[in-house]
Amino acid sequence: MSGSGRQTVPVPSDIPCPQRWFDDYEAGERFTFGTTTIDEAEIIEFGRKFDPQPFHIDPDAARESIFGGLIASGWHTGSIVMRMLNDEFLGPSSMGSPGLDELRWLAPVRPGDRLTLVAEVLEVVPSRSKPDRGIVKMAHELVNQDGTTVVRSVANMMIARRPESARSTSASLG
């Protein structure tokens, strides 16, 4: 995504992401979600609880590591992506995910980094066996303040189709 030279464009639909259903997505759509700044205490807290390697929990040991300083756990950065999706993208149509096709930690995340999520719809595939849903395949890139992609994932998101009751309501409003 970021290496493609393309710019993030406005969403071609006026429907906010949390209010979208499966049929509202189109391949090629791009979104930018929120910004969060990660701090040292947060990195250490997550590291102590879930990934207690020295370069995640001990600033002195981290300075002596190959990273030259404290860095966030990759699992922490994945959790940040999930939180941003939850806060600004997912809505009542979200039915979970059967998994990721790709997860890459491309650059360290350090205290003070300001992170923004950029997402692109890669595919929109209706379910052959369950007509009430489909898979929206999306690429997610977490980008720091310097424009460096620090995490890239490709997720298969199970998204519900608009319920009949919502279809008839939206048709009567138009």
C-alpha positions as CSV (number, residue, x, y, z in Angstrom):
1,M,0.0,0.0,0.0
2,S,2.4,2.7,1.1
3,G,5.0,1.5,-1.3
4,S,2.6,1.8,-4.2
5,G,2.9,5.5,-4.5
6,R,-0.9,5.9,-4.3
7,Q,-2.4,8.4,-2.0
8,T,-5.3,7.7,0.4
9,V,-8.4,8.9,-1.2
10,P,-11.7,9.8,0.4
11,V,-14.1,6.9,0.9
12,P,-16.3,6.7,-2.3
13,S,-19.4,6.1,-0.2
14,D,-20.9,8.6,2.3
15,I,-21.6,5.7,4.6
16,P,-19.3,5.8,7.7
17,C,-17.4,2.6,8.1
18,P,-19.1,1.4,11.4
19,Q,-22.5,1.7,9.6
20,R,-21.4,-0.3,6.5
21,W,-22.6,-3.8,5.6
22,F,-20.9,-6.3,3.3
23,D,-22.5,-4.9,0.1
24,D,-21.2,-1.3,0.9
25,Y,-17.5,-2.3,0.4
26,E,-15.7,-2.0,-2.9
27,A,-12.2,-3.4,-3.8
28,G,-9.7,-0.5,-4.0
29,E,-11.3,1.6,-1.3
30,R,-8.8,3.1,1.1
31,F,-9.3,4.4,4.6
32,T,-7.1,6.2,7.2
33,F,-8.0,5.7,10.9
34,G,-6.9,7.7,13.9
35,T,-3.6,8.4,15.4
36,T,-2.2,7.1,18.7
37,T,1.1,7.8,20.4
38,I,2.7,5.0,22.2
39,D,4.7,5.7,25.4
40,E,7.4,3.8,27.4
41,A,5.1,2.8,30.3
42,E,2.6,1.2,27.8
43,I,5.4,-0.7,26.1
44,I,6.8,-2.0,29.3
45,E,3.4,-2.9,30.7
46,F,2.4,-4.9,27.7
47,G,5.8,-6.5,27.5
48,R,5.8,-7.6,31.2
49,K,2.3,-9.2,30.8
50,F,2.6,-10.8,27.3
51,D,6.1,-10.7,25.8
52,P,8.8,-10.3,28.6
53,Q,11.8,-10.1,26.4
54,P,14.5,-7.6,27.7
55,F,14.1,-5.2,24.8
56,H,10.4,-4.8,25.6
57,I,10.6,-4.4,29.4
58,D,14.0,-3.1,30.4
59,P,15.3,0.2,29.0
60,D,18.9,-0.4,30.1
61,A,19.0,-4.0,28.6
62,A,17.2,-2.7,25.5
63,R,20.0,-0.1,24.9
64,E,22.4,-3.0,24.7
65,S,20.3,-5.0,22.3
66,I,20.4,-5.0,18.5
67,F,17.6,-2.4,18.7
68,G,19.6,0.1,20.6
69,G,16.6,1.0,22.8
70,L,13.2,-0.1,24.1
71,I,10.7,-1.3,21.4
72,A,7.1,-2.5,21.5
73,S,6.3,-6.1,21.1
74,G,5.0,-7.0,17.7
75,W,1.9,-8.5,19.4
76,H,1.4,-5.1,21.1
77,T,1.4,-3.3,17.7
78,G,-1.0,-5.9,16.4
79,S,-3.3,-5.1,19.3
80,I,-3.0,-1.4,18.5
81,V,-4.2,-2.2,14.9
82,M,-7.1,-4.2,16.3
83,R,-8.1,-1.4,18.7
84,M,-8.0,1.2,15.9
85,L,-10.2,-1.1,13.8
86,N,-12.6,-1.6,16.7
87,D,-12.9,2.2,17.5
88,E,-13.2,3.5,13.9
89,F,-14.1,0.7,11.5
90,L,-16.0,-2.2,12.9
91,G,-19.7,-2.0,13.6
92,P,-22.7,-4.3,14.0
93,S,-21.9,-6.0,10.6
94,S,-18.6,-7.4,11.9
95,M,-18.9,-11.2,12.5
96,G,-15.2,-11.8,13.4
97,S,-12.4,-13.1,11.2
98,P,-11.3,-16.6,10.0
99,G,-7.7,-15.3,10.2
100,L,-4.9,-13.4,8.6
101,D,-3.1,-14.2,5.4
102,E,-0.1,-12.1,6.3
103,L,1.4,-10.5,9.4
104,R,4.8,-8.7,9.1
105,W,6.6,-6.6,11.6
106,L,8.6,-4.3,9.4
107,A,10.2,-1.7,11.7
108,P,10.5,-1.3,15.5
109,V,7.9,0.8,17.3
110,R,9.6,3.0,19.9
111,P,8.3,5.2,22.8
112,G,6.9,8.5,21.4
113,D,6.0,7.0,18.0
114,R,2.8,8.4,16.6
115,L,0.9,5.6,14.7
116,T,-1.8,5.9,12.1
117,L,-3.7,3.0,10.5
118,V,-4.2,2.9,6.7
119,A,-6.4,0.2,5.3
120,E,-7.3,-0.9,1.8
121,V,-10.1,-3.2,0.6
122,L,-8.4,-5.9,-1.6
123,E,-11.4,-8.2,-2.3
124,V,-15.1,-8.5,-1.5
125,V,-16.3,-12.1,-1.8
126,P,-19.8,-13.2,-1.0
127,S,-20.1,-16.5,0.8
128,R,-21.2,-19.4,-1.4
129,S,-22.7,-21.3,1.5
130,K,-24.1,-18.5,3.8
131,P,-26.0,-15.8,1.9
132,D,-26.1,-13.5,4.9
133,R,-22.4,-12.7,4.8
134,G,-19.2,-12.4,2.9
135,I,-15.4,-11.9,3.3
136,V,-13.9,-8.5,3.0
137,K,-10.1,-9.0,2.5
138,M,-8.2,-6.0,3.7
139,A,-4.6,-4.9,3.9
140,H,-3.7,-2.9,7.0
141,E,-0.6,-0.9,7.5
142,L,0.4,0.8,10.7
143,V,2.5,3.8,9.8
144,N,4.7,5.9,12.1
145,Q,5.2,9.7,12.1
146,D,8.0,9.4,9.5
147,G,5.8,7.6,7.1
148,T,7.5,4.2,7.7
149,T,5.2,1.2,7.7
150,V,5.9,-0.7,11.0
151,V,3.3,-3.4,10.7
152,R,1.5,-4.9,7.7
153,S,-1.3,-7.5,7.8
154,V,-3.8,-8.9,5.4
155,A,-7.0,-9.9,7.2
156,N,-10.1,-11.8,6.1
157,M,-13.0,-10.0,7.8
158,M,-16.4,-11.7,7.9
159,I,-19.0,-9.0,7.3
160,A,-22.8,-9.4,7.4
161,R,-25.0,-8.4,4.6
162,R,-27.5,-5.7,5.4
163,P,-30.6,-7.3,7.1
164,E,-33.8,-7.3,5.2
165,S,-35.3,-4.9,7.8
166,A,-32.5,-2.4,7.2
167,R,-32.8,-2.7,3.4
168,S,-36.5,-1.8,3.5
169,T,-35.9,1.1,5.9
170,S,-33.0,2.5,3.8
171,A,-35.1,2.1,0.6
172,S,-38.0,4.0,2.1
173,L,-35.7,6.9,3.1
174,G,-34.2,7.3,-0.3
